[in-house]
Amino acid sequence: MNIMADPLQKFATNSLEQHWMPFSNNREFKNEPRLIVKSEGMRMWDHKGGEIIDGSSGLFNVAAGHGRREIADAVYAQMIQNDYTPHFSMGHPGSFALAAKLSQILPDPFNHVFFTNSGSESIDTALKMVMAYNRARGEAQRIRFVSRERAYHGVNIGGVSLSGMVKNRETFPVVMPNIVMMRHTWNADHRFERGQPENGVELANDLQRMCETYGGSTIAAVFVEPIAGSTGTLVPPMGYLQRIREICDEHGILLVFDEVITGFGRLGKPFAADAFGVTPDIMTMAKALTNGAIPMGAVAARDEIYDTVTNAAPANAIEFFHGYTYSAHPAACAAGLATLDIYERDGLFENAASLGDYFLDAIWSLKDLECIYDLRGYGLMAGVEVVHDGVPGRRGAELQKRLFWEGLHLKWTGDTAIVAPALIATRADVDEIVGKMRKVLETL
């Protein structure tokens, strides 16, 4: 099958120069581009005609597989009927339908959803929600936010301020003040532990120490990725999230779960909050909300937070001075509704749950390779960390390219591959992904 038009078969460096690419080595890429011209199901095709299996669901967002016609048809129909409606004191039916449908799969008591355009915007929105809530309840002295080392919470200034990944912030020194960091949850004793490590719950007591140092009444919120994803899949120790929740409750601190990666079935449940049995006060989402088809994010807040903010405002006044031109864009809402229908109709969360053990067995089969430094995983999400070559991150960058030309897409952070296949994956897909990894890794 010829999947390319003639103009796509050859790319000169100059034809790519105008695009300043994100999170990329622009000079290297434009000398040897890796361009995707078609995608369907678990597969993508490059501009040279090569077939690639997607081992990371794009950027963990294409959970229902590529090329879902149902989503494209829903977006097309919406754009023909109504291409745009501003949501500043106006609205369209789709946003209310999506919020209602999303609330049905969120934990109780989450019945209020604010729509954004990305995970980064969701984090900044959550920060503002926390500030607005504390002001409305007469606790504006809560000016500190707690995050963690090795955390990733997007690339807007709020998220960069909360970031514990040094490369994401060292170039951008002017960030929010009053951010304090807990330790991350990984240590060498956890190497090759599958699922949640048995030891490490005491790391949650970093939060208690901060309450004792700064005063718990000055801390506004704690931002936590239930599984630290972009840093390389750091699974929380047993009891860790429960202990964080306890300390927050003791001191009146809000707990925010960043579910941008872990949401929508990745862990075999709708959200990590369900998988780990810990309910936060605010949840941020994006990525798989629209199956990656159209940019969209969301922030869900407990009913008490919404009620407090809205009821504190005078009558006939705007309660929350925040929003985006493209909040709840009609096409994005149509994509979100179609995506949630697919998850439910095709039982994709259940498929992820049933495939999880087989997937982790396959990942752990790589343990015998000399280059493997650590394996971590939970659900359909794993980190495969290789021994660096003396310059951290260099080997991972090279492996990402080599695997691409071998027919496998994996997202790498430093020297760790983050393996997260779509929820439609089969055992045969898992075997192919791990087989291609072994073929390349055993040459190191």
C-alpha positions as MATLAB code, in Angstrom:
seq = 'MNIMADPLQKFATNSLEQHWMPFSNNREFKNEPRLIVKSEGMRMWDHKGGEIIDGSSGLFNVAAGHGRREIADAVYAQMIQNDYTPHFSMGHPGSFALAAKLSQILPDPFNHVFFTNSGSESIDTALKMVMAYNRARGEAQRIRFVSRERAYHGVNIGGVSLSGMVKNRETFPVVMPNIVMMRHTWNADHRFERGQPENGVELANDLQRMCETYGGSTIAAVFVEPIAGSTGTLVPPMGYLQRIREICDEHGILLVFDEVITGFGRLGKPFAADAFGVTPDIMTMAKALTNGAIPMGAVAARDEIYDTVTNAAPANAIEFFHGYTYSAHPAACAAGLATLDIYERDGLFENAASLGDYFLDAIWSLKDLECIYDLRGYGLMAGVEVVHDGVPGRRGAELQKRLFWEGLHLKWTGDTAIVAPALIATRADVDEIVGKMRKVLETL';
ca = [
       0.000    0.000    0.000;
       1.399    3.378   -1.017;
       0.664    5.624    1.946;
       2.595    8.681    0.801;
       2.106   11.328   -1.796;
       5.234   12.152   -3.807;
       5.955   15.478   -2.004;
       6.287   13.603    1.286;
       8.887   11.118    0.103;
      11.873   13.421    0.427;
      12.648   16.199    2.865;
      15.483   18.675    2.596;
      16.851   20.277    5.752;
      15.754   23.749    4.645;
      12.150   22.634    4.256;
      11.996   21.818    7.981;
      13.916   24.768    9.381;
      10.986   27.110    9.999;
       9.440   24.924   12.729;
      11.097   25.405   16.141;
      10.287   21.979   17.556;
       9.412   21.321   21.218;
      11.553   19.137   23.494;
      13.771   18.265   20.537;
      17.358   18.470   19.345;
      16.339   20.651   16.403;
      19.714   20.568   14.644;
      20.040   16.793   14.816;
      16.423   16.107   13.870;
      16.416   18.352   10.827;
      19.506   16.577    9.493;
      17.827   13.183    9.886;
      14.062   13.700   10.211;
      11.732   11.059   11.562;
       8.356   12.003   10.149;
       5.053   10.193   10.590;
       2.698   10.411    7.617;
      -0.003    7.914    8.620;
      -1.277    6.196   11.737;
      -3.908    3.555   12.453;
      -4.557    1.329   15.437;
      -1.254    0.397   17.075;
       0.722    1.388   13.952;
       2.359    4.429   12.405;
       4.200    4.829    9.102;
       7.182    7.065    8.465;
       7.967    9.155    5.394;
      10.225    6.409    4.032;
       7.447    3.825    4.164;
       8.583    2.099    7.346;
       5.981    0.582    9.696;
       6.296    1.425   13.397;
       4.465   -0.032   16.368;
       3.550    2.662   18.890;
       4.838    1.524   22.273;
       4.057    4.763   24.112;
       0.578    5.642   22.812;
       2.002    8.733   21.127;
       2.800   10.693   24.281;
       0.587    8.443   26.440;
      -2.487   10.136   24.983;
      -3.664    7.834   22.159;
      -5.214    5.310   24.536;
      -7.824    3.990   22.098;
      -5.383    3.607   19.231;
      -4.743    5.805   16.221;
      -7.177    6.754   13.491;
     -10.489    6.290   15.324;
     -13.085    7.144   12.680;
     -15.767    7.657   15.340;
     -13.842   10.609   16.766;
     -13.110   12.132   13.363;
     -16.771   11.835   12.338;
     -17.950   13.445   15.589;
     -15.512   16.336   15.187;
     -16.492   16.847   11.542;
     -20.202   16.885   12.355;
     -19.643   19.375   15.166;
     -17.498   21.698   13.046;
     -20.134   21.761   10.322;
     -22.894   22.550   12.817;
     -21.050   24.944   15.136;
     -17.336   25.556   14.811;
     -16.792   27.837   17.807;
     -18.613   29.261   20.803;
     -16.923   31.410   23.445;
     -17.510   30.195   26.975;
     -17.340   33.560   28.686;
     -20.967   33.881   29.838;
     -22.074   31.833   26.838;
     -21.955   28.148   26.044;
     -22.823   25.233   23.782;
     -24.502   21.931   24.704;
     -21.429   19.765   24.130;
     -19.428   21.111   27.063;
     -22.199   20.385   29.539;
     -22.708   16.917   28.071;
     -18.987   16.147   28.329;
     -18.759   17.450   31.897;
     -21.723   15.284   32.892;
     -20.312   12.175   31.196;
     -16.882   12.739   32.698;
     -18.385   13.174   36.169;
     -19.937    9.712   35.855;
     -16.506    8.045   35.803;
     -14.817   10.371   38.286;
     -14.692    9.387   41.961;
     -17.270   10.856   44.305;
     -17.672   13.736   45.062;
     -16.337   15.182   41.781;
     -19.230   16.761   39.911;
     -17.668   19.971   38.593;
     -15.246   20.117   35.674;
     -13.345   23.089   34.242;
     -12.041   22.595   30.694;
      -8.608   23.652   29.461;
      -6.513   22.903   26.384;
      -3.639   20.870   27.825;
      -2.216   19.278   30.920;
      -0.010   22.327   31.470;
      -3.049   24.596   31.480;
      -4.804   22.170   33.807;
      -2.021   22.524   36.375;
      -2.088   26.322   36.259;
      -5.886   26.205   36.539;
      -5.626   23.920   39.569;
      -3.184   26.342   41.211;
      -5.690   29.154   40.736;
      -8.550   27.009   42.035;
      -6.567   26.336   45.200;
      -5.864   30.039   45.692;
      -9.477   31.007   45.043;
     -10.777   28.344   47.421;
      -8.468   29.323   50.264;
      -9.326   32.991   49.824;
     -13.030   32.196   49.766;
     -12.800   30.212   53.001;
     -10.820   32.943   54.732;
      -7.414   31.215   54.658;
      -5.460   33.406   52.276;
      -2.379   32.892   54.474;
      -1.910   29.534   52.723;
       0.728   30.712   50.264;
       2.987   27.646   49.988;
       2.719   24.796   47.518;
       4.379   21.426   47.931;
       5.671   19.336   45.043;
       8.319   16.621   44.708;
      11.762   16.083   43.317;
      11.627   14.544   39.819;
       8.059   15.819   39.404;
       6.711   16.936   36.051;
       3.644   19.154   35.974;
       3.719   20.666   32.517;
       5.544   23.617   31.014;
       3.568   26.717   31.924;
       5.105   28.850   34.658;
       3.001   27.269   37.391;
       3.963   23.790   36.272;
       7.625   24.715   35.851;
       7.574   26.109   39.388;
       6.300   22.758   40.645;
       8.725   20.813   38.478;
      11.391   18.696   40.122;
      13.085   17.741   36.837;
      16.051   20.063   36.655;
      16.306   20.265   32.857;
      12.747   21.568   32.706;
      13.521   24.550   34.927;
      17.234   25.445   34.920;
      16.871   27.711   31.861;
      13.809   29.440   33.326;
      14.807   30.809   36.750;
      11.963   33.290   37.261;
       9.243   31.063   38.678;
       6.662   31.157   41.451;
       7.994   31.658   44.971;
       7.010   29.600   48.032;
       7.395   26.178   46.400;
       8.888   23.467   48.614;
       9.897   20.002   47.473;
       9.455   16.597   49.057;
      11.855   13.832   48.130;
      10.959   11.590   45.212;
      10.002    8.018   46.051;
      12.664    5.980   44.230;
      15.818    4.572   45.759;
      18.261    1.852   44.786;
      16.601   -0.658   47.100;
      13.537   -0.488   44.840;
      15.361   -1.709   41.736;
      13.404   -4.355   39.839;
      10.482   -4.230   42.279;
       7.311   -4.874   40.336;
       4.292   -2.756   41.204;
       4.367   -0.779   44.430;
       7.584   -1.072   46.461;
       6.992   -2.532   49.907;
       9.234    0.009   51.655;
       9.239    3.789   51.521;
       5.997    4.950   53.116;
       8.078    7.074   55.514;
       8.976    9.351   52.581;
       5.482   10.792   52.899;
       6.495   12.221   56.257;
       8.475   14.861   54.374;
       5.131   16.637   54.214;
       4.717   16.433   57.973;
       8.176   17.943   58.440;
       7.221   20.823   56.170;
       4.104   21.405   58.236;
       6.274   21.525   61.350;
       8.843   23.810   59.695;
       6.568   26.296   57.937;
       3.267   25.712   59.715;
       0.631   23.490   58.199;
      -1.758   26.442   58.082;
       0.533   28.183   55.540;
       0.485   25.320   53.018;
      -2.170   25.613   50.335;
      -1.863   22.330   48.448;
       0.281   19.330   47.629;
       0.671   18.411   43.942;
       1.432   14.750   43.288;
       1.604   12.529   40.235;
       0.185    9.248   41.600;
       2.853    7.581   39.465;
       5.606   10.010   38.510;
       5.373    9.468   34.779;
       7.574   11.714   32.684;
      10.585   11.164   34.933;
      10.490    7.433   34.171;
       7.568    5.700   35.917;
       8.197    5.989   39.661;
       5.535    3.870   41.359;
       4.591    5.027   44.891;
       5.472    2.766   47.821;
       2.658    0.955   49.586;
       0.808    3.300   51.917;
       2.595    6.404   50.611;
      -0.375    8.122   48.982;
      -2.610    7.177   51.920;
      -0.152    8.836   54.314;
      -0.022   11.995   52.180;
      -3.818   12.107   52.313;
      -3.801   11.730   56.116;
      -1.353   14.591   56.619;
      -3.316   16.845   54.269;
      -6.492   16.138   56.215;
      -4.779   16.842   59.542;
      -3.646   20.285   58.393;
      -6.457   21.372   56.061;
      -4.201   21.119   52.987;
      -5.665   20.363   49.569;
      -4.356   17.309   47.719;
      -4.068   17.590   43.936;
      -3.538   14.506   41.785;
      -1.955   15.163   38.403;
      -3.689   12.421   36.403;
      -2.637   13.681   32.982;
      -0.795   10.406   32.282;
      -2.413    7.997   34.750;
      -6.021    8.898   33.921;
      -8.424    7.076   31.601;
      -7.566    3.432   32.129;
      -3.772    3.450   32.078;
      -3.656    1.628   35.426;
      -6.625   -0.649   34.742;
      -9.081    1.671   36.491;
     -10.614    4.942   35.305;
      -8.088    6.923   37.360;
      -5.135    6.335   39.643;
      -7.328    7.580   42.477;
      -9.400    4.431   41.921;
      -6.394    2.153   41.467;
      -4.720    3.263   44.695;
      -7.865    3.921   46.726;
      -6.972    7.522   47.576;
      -9.296   10.389   46.680;
      -7.728   13.829   46.180;
      -9.475   17.204   46.313;
      -8.620   18.260   42.762;
      -7.676   16.166   39.713;
      -5.992   17.395   36.552;
      -6.490   15.581   33.250;
      -5.633   15.854   29.558;
      -3.978   13.519   27.007;
      -6.345   10.527   26.706;
      -9.431   12.690   27.312;
      -9.755   13.125   23.535;
      -7.510   10.213   22.528;
      -4.981   12.796   21.395;
      -7.197   13.831   18.490;
      -7.663   17.452   19.582;
      -5.930   19.350   22.401;
      -8.002   19.364   25.579;
      -7.512   19.219   29.313;
      -9.742   19.320   32.349;
      -9.678   19.994   36.061;
     -12.189   18.301   38.339;
     -12.854   19.694   41.808;
     -14.665   18.290   44.791;
     -18.152   19.715   45.161;
     -17.175   21.562   48.340;
     -14.451   23.492   46.488;
     -16.799   24.574   43.704;
     -19.547   25.512   46.157;
     -17.205   27.503   48.386;
     -15.763   29.548   45.519;
     -19.073   30.238   43.816;
     -21.022   31.018   46.990;
     -18.381   33.444   48.259;
     -18.877   35.777   45.291;
     -21.482   38.556   45.388;
     -24.709   38.044   43.473;
     -24.474   38.740   39.734;
     -20.658   38.555   39.819;
     -18.100   36.347   38.119;
     -16.938   33.854   40.730;
     -13.668   32.607   39.184;
     -11.674   35.066   37.076;
      -9.982   32.514   34.893;
     -10.450   30.884   31.503;
      -9.114   30.468   27.980;
     -10.380   31.524   24.569;
     -10.589   27.853   23.622;
     -11.938   26.467   26.900;
     -14.392   23.695   26.019;
     -14.020   24.206   22.266;
     -16.981   22.528   20.506;
     -14.749   20.252   18.409;
     -12.732   19.190   21.447;
     -15.912   18.420   23.361;
     -17.170   16.309   20.465;
     -13.866   14.433   20.443;
     -14.072   13.924   24.205;
     -17.606   12.564   24.078;
     -16.731   10.166   21.268;
     -13.611    9.031   23.119;
     -15.450    8.291   26.351;
     -18.027    6.337   24.323;
     -15.226    4.210   22.831;
     -13.708    3.482   26.236;
     -17.075    2.313   27.533;
     -18.305    0.461   24.440;
     -15.060   -1.404   23.808;
     -14.310   -2.098   27.479;
     -10.824   -0.603   27.148;
     -10.285    0.022   30.856;
     -11.110   -3.627   31.450;
      -8.773   -4.699   28.649;
      -5.960   -2.738   30.262;
      -6.636   -4.445   33.580;
      -6.615   -7.918   32.014;
      -3.434   -7.260   30.011;
      -1.456   -5.707   32.864;
       0.173   -8.852   34.263;
       1.166  -10.143   30.836;
       2.620   -6.741   29.960;
       4.714   -6.562   33.133;
       5.861  -10.176   32.679;
       7.124   -9.214   29.230;
       8.890   -6.101   30.521;
      10.570   -8.093   33.298;
      11.817  -10.605   30.733;
      14.391   -7.943   29.791;
      16.030   -8.166   33.213;
      18.754  -10.515   31.965;
      20.231   -7.884   29.625;
      23.469   -6.404   30.943;
      22.486   -2.878   29.947;
      19.348   -2.835   32.117;
      19.748   -0.785   35.295;
      16.159   -0.938   36.560;
      12.635   -1.991   35.659;
       9.554   -0.334   37.139;
       5.891   -0.699   36.300;
       2.226   -0.748   37.212;
      -0.764   -1.466   34.978;
       0.058   -0.684   31.351;
       2.915    1.638   32.239;
       6.562    0.717   32.716;
       9.963    2.331   32.964;
      12.959    0.544   31.415;
      16.131    2.273   32.582;
      19.453    1.482   30.933;
      22.911    2.059   32.345;
      24.158    5.400   31.060;
      27.378    5.646   29.092;
      29.033    8.296   31.267;
      26.846   11.148   29.992;
      23.314   10.787   31.425;
      20.674   10.907   28.717;
      22.971   10.425   25.734;
      22.370    6.696   25.428;
      18.596    7.143   25.762;
      18.507    9.733   22.987;
      20.437    7.438   20.691;
      18.269    4.440   21.552;
      15.110    6.368   20.753;
      16.383    6.949   17.222;
      17.632    3.400   16.754;
      14.356    1.911   17.930;
      12.404    4.177   15.593;
      14.255    2.860   12.553;
      13.825   -0.646   13.954;
      10.056   -0.076   13.862;
       9.245    0.904   17.458;
       8.251    4.249   18.955;
       9.079    4.729   22.633;
       9.168    7.934   24.655;
      12.487    8.313   26.471;
      13.322   10.555   29.417;
      17.049   10.585   29.974;
      18.102    6.936   29.915;
      14.646    5.557   30.717;
      12.132    4.339   28.148;
       8.526    4.831   29.197;
       6.552    1.933   27.745;
       2.810    2.562   27.677;
       0.947    0.868   24.810;
      -2.587    1.812   23.884;
      -5.394    0.134   25.796;
      -6.357   -1.722   22.598;
      -3.054   -3.620   22.674;
      -3.020   -7.407   22.425;
      -0.521   -9.905   23.774;
       0.949  -10.102   20.289;
       1.489   -6.323   20.334;
       3.219   -6.548   23.706;
       5.450   -9.350   22.394;
       6.391   -7.281   19.362;
       7.212   -4.197   21.428;
       9.394   -6.099   23.879;
      10.959   -8.167   21.107;
      12.085   -5.061   19.253;
      13.419   -3.607   22.502;
      15.457   -6.750   23.164;
      16.852   -6.787   19.630;
      18.269   -3.297   20.021;
      19.199   -3.381   23.716;
      21.181   -6.608   23.467;
      23.593   -4.864   21.095;
      24.739   -2.435   23.821;
];
